[in-house]
Amino acid sequence: MPEEKEPYAAVLNNFAEAILEGKPLIANGKDGLGSILLAEGMYLSSWQHRMISLPFEEGDYQKAFEAHINR
């Protein structure tokens, strides 16, 4: 795969190659879920003005998100 200037383009091209040619993924679902957990943890920490531990309790993010958007 040629080097891409845009990282997202490289991931999307790799995803297409995985489907069409059976090539291994450079970013799998487990990696993606970890990124989402980290992003949600950053928001949760910001909204609650405190340090949190990962993984946080299931449902904590959703409750905080709903409280944040309903302010």
C-alpha positions, 0 to 999 in steps of 0.5 A, spaced: 500 500 500 502 506 498 504 511 503 498 516 504 498 523 506 492 523 510 491 517 515 484 516 515 485 515 507 490 510 509 485 506 514 479 507 509 483 504 503 486 498 508 479 497 509 477 496 502 483 492 501 481 487 507 474 486 504 476 486 496 483 482 497 483 479 504 488 483 507 489 484 514 486 490 517 491 495 520 486 498 525 481 492 527 474 493 531 478 492 538 482 498 537 476 502 534 472 500 541 478 502 545 479 509 541 471 510 543 472 508 550 478 513 551 474 519 547 468 518 552 472 518 558 475 524 556 468 527 555 466 524 562 472 527 565 471 534 562 463 534 564 464 531 571 471 536 572 475 530 575 479 524 573 476 518 572 479 511 571 478 507 564 474 503 563 469 507 567 462 504 569 457 502 564 452 507 563 456 513 566 457 516 560 450 516 557 448 519 564 453 524 563 452 526 556 444 526 557 445 531 563 450 535 559 445 536 553 439 537 557 442 543 561 
